[in-house]
Amino acid sequence: MANKKIDNKKITIFEGKRIRRIWDEKKEKWYFSIVDIVQLLIQQSDYQTARKYWNKLKERLNKEGNESVSNCHQLKFKAADGKFYLTDAADVETILRLIQSVPSPKAEPVKLWLARVGYERIEEINDPGKALNRGRGYWQKMGRSQKWIQQRMMGQEIRNKLTDYWKDNEVKERDEYAILTNIIHQEWSDLSVKEHKSLKKLKTENLRDHMSDAELVFTALAELSTRQIAETMETKGLEKNKIPAKKGGRVARNARLELEKKTGKKVVNKNNFKSLSERKKLKN
């Protein structure tokens, strides 16, 4: 059965532009990165230029006593360098008001788009199948095979169950999840997540979206093993969960080495789907 947990940190797309957003569980609403929206409105490719534009606009709105600025929040979003930084964010209602202050031909299309994606999460909570279908549709558009999509979704299900365990056993989201994930990855693949991305020449792309069938399977085996070992050991907190992370990763590592011995082929490889995805986008 599909896992009903849906990640609360996502990137959504408007006309090929990436917009960062975070779901607030208590308030049940999305918060979008304001600079990302401003960058889209002023049609500026340089992020720092868009940030400076927003800072000046914020100063002017503050002087004018605009209430929309007071409704903005500082939330941590993942940047291009892979680290999380505090960034101005606002809900759909506030951003729709801020848009009025930015002269742009993109204003109306962005308003319509925000109205649609702003309520996406509520739909997904009521019907989790919609989230799965969106993911499947995205990968199909990127040219992935049906077999690959099934393995990617299976891996995500296993990943969700692992993070559910961590969440319920005193492991903090973001930083500590990343630490444990990196331990698991290093153990099974002999590469850190960063090194694996570098091998595949990836920057901001999701590593798992560029894994081969075998890489997906061994990642899933490592995370499945980690969860089952952690449940057996009843580990709590970051330090104690490092133990099953290492053990689970080693289970997959041993299986990987055995397969490589039998086939003479390396599981971890430099291949990615970037060229395939780009060709698919051009066709569309």
HUMO-V145984 format. One record per residue. N is the residue number from 1. RES is the residue in three letters. SS is DSSP state (h for helix, s for strand, l for the rest). OMEGA is omega in whole degrees, 0 to 359 (NA if undefined). Layout:
N_RES_SS_OMEGA, N_RES_SS_OMEGA
This chain:
1_MET_l_183, 2_ALA_l_177, 3_ASN_l_185, 4_LYS_l_178, 5_LYS_l_179, 6_ILE_l_181, 7_ASP_l_181, 8_ASN_l_176, 9_LYS_s_184, 10_LYS_s_170, 11_ILE_s_177, 12_THR_s_188, 13_ILE_s_172, 14_PHE_s_180, 15_GLU_l_178, 16_GLY_l_180, 17_LYS_s_181, 18_ARG_s_178, 19_ILE_s_181, 20_ARG_s_180, 21_ARG_s_179, 22_ILE_s_179, 23_TRP_s_177, 24_ASP_s_184, 25_GLU_l_183, 26_LYS_l_183, 27_LYS_l_180, 28_GLU_l_177, 29_LYS_s_177, 30_TRP_s_170, 31_TYR_s_183, 32_PHE_s_174, 33_SER_s_183, 34_ILE_h_181, 35_VAL_h_178, 36_ASP_h_179, 37_ILE_h_180, 38_VAL_h_179, 39_GLN_h_178, 40_LEU_h_183, 41_LEU_h_183, 42_ILE_l_176, 43_GLN_l_183, 44_GLN_l_181, 45_SER_l_182, 46_ASP_l_183, 47_TYR_h_183, 48_GLN_h_177, 49_THR_h_178, 50_ALA_h_179, 51_ARG_h_178, 52_LYS_h_178, 53_TYR_h_181, 54_TRP_h_180, 55_ASN_h_178, 56_LYS_h_179, 57_LEU_h_180, 58_LYS_h_178, 59_GLU_h_181, 60_ARG_h_181, 61_LEU_h_177, 62_ASN_h_179, 63_LYS_h_180, 64_GLU_l_180, 65_GLY_l_180, 66_ASN_l_183, 67_GLU_h_182, 68_SER_h_182, 69_VAL_h_180, 70_SER_h_179, 71_ASN_l_178, 72_CYS_l_181, 73_HIS_s_174, 74_GLN_s_180, 75_LEU_s_181, 76_LYS_s_177, 77_PHE_s_178, 78_LYS_s_181, 79_ALA_l_182, 80_ALA_l_180, 81_ASP_l_178, 82_GLY_l_180, 83_LYS_l_180, 84_PHE_s_180, 85_TYR_s_175, 86_LEU_s_184, 87_THR_s_178, 88_ASP_s_180, 89_ALA_s_180, 90_ALA_s_178, 91_ASP_s_184, 92_VAL_h_183, 93_GLU_h_181, 94_THR_h_180, 95_ILE_h_178, 96_LEU_h_177, 97_ARG_h_180, 98_LEU_h_180, 99_ILE_h_181, 100_GLN_l_183, 101_SER_l_181, 102_VAL_l_179, 103_PRO_l_183, 104_SER_l_176, 105_PRO_l_181, 106_LYS_l_188, 107_ALA_h_183, 108_GLU_h_177, 109_PRO_h_180, 110_VAL_h_178, 111_LYS_h_181, 112_LEU_h_180, 113_TRP_h_179, 114_LEU_h_180, 115_ALA_h_181, 116_ARG_h_185, 117_VAL_h_180, 118_GLY_l_183, 119_TYR_l_181, 120_GLU_h_185, 121_ARG_h_179, 122_ILE_h_177, 123_GLU_h_183, 124_GLU_h_178, 125_ILE_h_180, 126_ASN_h_181, 127_ASP_l_183, 128_PRO_l_179, 129_GLY_h_180, 130_LYS_h_178, 131_ALA_h_179, 132_LEU_h_180, 133_ASN_h_178, 134_ARG_h_179, 135_GLY_h_180, 136_ARG_h_180, 137_GLY_h_179, 138_TYR_h_182, 139_TRP_h_177, 140_GLN_h_179, 141_LYS_h_179, 142_MET_l_175, 143_GLY_l_179, 144_ARG_l_179, 145_SER_l_180, 146_GLN_h_179, 147_LYS_h_180, 148_TRP_h_181, 149_ILE_h_179, 150_GLN_h_180, 151_GLN_h_178, 152_ARG_h_180, 153_MET_h_176, 154_MET_h_179, 155_GLY_h_179, 156_GLN_h_177, 157_GLU_h_178, 158_ILE_h_178, 159_ARG_h_181, 160_ASN_h_180, 161_LYS_h_178, 162_LEU_h_180, 163_THR_h_174, 164_ASP_h_179, 165_TYR_h_180, 166_TRP_h_182, 167_LYS_h_182, 168_ASP_h_184, 169_ASN_l_166, 170_GLU_l_172, 171_VAL_l_183, 172_LYS_l_180, 173_GLU_l_179, 174_ARG_l_189, 175_ASP_h_183, 176_GLU_h_173, 177_TYR_h_182, 178_ALA_h_180, 179_ILE_h_181, 180_LEU_h_178, 181_THR_h_181, 182_ASN_h_177, 183_ILE_h_179, 184_ILE_h_184, 185_HIS_h_180, 186_GLN_h_182, 187_GLU_h_185, 188_TRP_h_187, 189_SER_h_186, 190_ASP_l_175, 191_LEU_l_171, 192_SER_l_177, 193_VAL_h_180, 194_LYS_h_180, 195_GLU_h_179, 196_HIS_h_177, 197_LYS_h_179, 198_SER_h_178, 199_LEU_h_181, 200_LYS_l_180, 201_LYS_l_178, 202_LEU_l_177, 203_LYS_l_181, 204_THR_l_182, 205_GLU_l_176, 206_ASN_l_182, 207_LEU_h_184, 208_ARG_h_178, 209_ASP_h_180, 210_HIS_h_178, 211_MET_l_173, 212_SER_l_177, 213_ASP_h_183, 214_ALA_h_180, 215_GLU_h_177, 216_LEU_h_182, 217_VAL_h_182, 218_PHE_h_174, 219_THR_h_179, 220_ALA_h_179, 221_LEU_h_180, 222_ALA_h_182, 223_GLU_h_175, 224_LEU_h_180, 225_SER_h_179, 226_THR_h_181, 227_ARG_h_183, 228_GLN_h_177, 229_ILE_h_179, 230_ALA_h_179, 231_GLU_h_179, 232_THR_h_182, 233_MET_h_183, 234_GLU_l_183, 235_THR_l_178, 236_LYS_l_177, 237_GLY_h_184, 238_LEU_h_187, 239_GLU_h_181, 240_LYS_h_180, 241_ASN_h_174, 242_LYS_h_182, 243_ILE_h_177, 244_PRO_h_178, 245_ALA_h_179, 246_LYS_h_181, 247_LYS_h_180, 248_GLY_h_178, 249_GLY_h_181, 250_ARG_h_176, 251_VAL_h_180, 252_ALA_h_179, 253_ARG_h_180, 254_ASN_h_179, 255_ALA_h_179, 256_ARG_h_181, 257_LEU_h_179, 258_GLU_h_179, 259_LEU_h_180, 260_GLU_h_178, 261_LYS_h_182, 262_LYS_h_185, 263_THR_h_184, 264_GLY_l_181, 265_LYS_l_178, 266_LYS_l_178, 267_VAL_l_180, 268_VAL_l_185, 269_ASN_l_184, 270_LYS_l_184, 271_ASN_l_174, 272_ASN_l_182, 273_PHE_l_186, 274_LYS_h_182, 275_SER_h_179, 276_LEU_h_180, 277_SER_h_180, 278_GLU_h_178, 279_ARG_h_181, 280_LYS_h_179, 281_LYS_h_180, 282_LEU_h_178, 283_LYS_h_182, 284_ASN_l_NA
